[in-house]
Amino acid sequence: MTHDAPQHDDLPITGDVDPLVDACAEDALSPYLGALSPEEIEDYRRLLAIFITTHPASAPLYDRLRARPPVLSESGEVAREGAGAEGARATLAAPEPADGTFGGRR
């Protein structure tokens, strides 16, 4: 069985690769890497990029994901609104034996 790749010569080919679109396409196409030729993979990658960024169902989701701040790649302390330094490090006092809590949770 052969695959006739659709021709979309009217669609723009951009040299800029959006990491979000690239990650989505990579995830979607990874099961087919051994079954399709490199040309077919590239055709589907291009089709997915156009679909993700222009289709009425996916474009709003794509825009929401692009608007999010980038995920931090390292862990550390993050300042939160309304939390003071003493509040962040406060320790709970040991519960009274008959206070009705389970495991000291309040």
JODAJO-V76440 format. One record per backbone hydrogen bond with DSSP energy under -0.5 kcal/mol. NH is the residue of the N-H (numbers start at 1). CO is the residue of the C=O. If there is no record, write none. Layout:
((NH,CO) (NH,CO))
This chain:
((4,2) (5,3) (8,6) (11,8) (14,12) (18,16) (19,17) (22,18) (23,19) (24,20) (25,21) (26,22) (27,23) (28,24) (29,25) (30,26) (32,29) (33,30) (35,32) (36,32) (41,37) (42,38) (43,39) (44,40) (45,41) (46,42) (47,43) (48,44) (49,45) (50,46) (51,47) (52,48) (53,49) (54,50) (55,51) (59,55) (62,58) (63,59) (64,60) (65,61) (66,62) (67,63) (68,64) (68,65) (83,80) (84,82) (88,84) (89,85) (90,87) (99,96) (103,101) (105,102))
